[in-house]
Amino acid sequence: MQLQEIATKVIDLSKHVGDFIRQEREKFNTDDVEYKGVNDMVSYVDKQAEIQIVAELQRILPEAGFITEEKTINKTGERYTWIIDPLDGTTNFIHGLPVFSVSIALQEYDELVLGVVYEINQDECFYAWKGAPAYLNGKEIKVSKAPKIADTLLATGFPYYNFDQQEAYIGLFTELMRSCHGLRRLGSAAVDLAYTACGRFGGYYEYNLNSYDMAAGIVIVRQAGGDVTNFSGGTDLFNTREVVATNGKITAELLATIKKHFN
């Protein structure tokens, strides 16, 4: 099966699951929240959404393995691995803040080759696959053309349970908030990356992420013409748990600023 054909099926799946999440939000009760750790919340919606996604992806590529946030399946694939966040932005969802998404990526051996991010509230589906442009609801998207940080809106994420680098983070935040059009914290890494891919953000940075938070968005940013690295400018994102995504033009400037605060 070709990547474009797989992408079409995953887009349909993400929208179907997004409809389920949207419907559940209308009747959601905060009593249904569970805690995986400090400030690390999950609900039956996350779990049921993941079960639906896994079941359909097994039909699309029966031989593939899975890396999933809610760990509803334990299966290793030799060539293909799906990397899934069924509800990225769970805290937003629980509190009724309308920024959350479905994020599905496909990895072939060690290479990310397909990504779909469906922002449920705006009905915006961002997607890309290896060898093709990136798209938003069928229209090709590109990263911002802004030549320097001073011309951009930036995005980031706040740590909510690991505060070891809080001082460095606040120092970086303080410097950047004086240097750009503004800093935004939406609460969904997948959406931050998708918005960088379509030029709404000139760049985005965050640490302490998991592979399922960023895998799909990484593909979309790269196919939209952007750069994605870790804080050191390297390509090992999953082990370092860091991401810096930019339009390509501000990469050096943003990395230099980050390195002043994070060694």
Secondary structure, DSSP 8 states (H G I E B T S, - for coil): --HHHHHHHHHHHHHHHHHHHHHHHHT--GGG-EEEETTEEE-HHHHHHHHHHHHHHHHH-TT-EEEESS-------SSEEEEEEEEETHHHHHHT-S--EEEEEEEETTEEEEEEEEETTTTEEEEEETTS-EEETTEEE------SGGG-EEEE---SS--TTHHHHHHHHHHHHTTSSEEE--S-HHHHHHHHHTTS-SEEEEES--HHHHHHHHHHHHHTT-EEE-TTS-S-HHHHTEEEEE-SSSHHHHHHHHHHH--
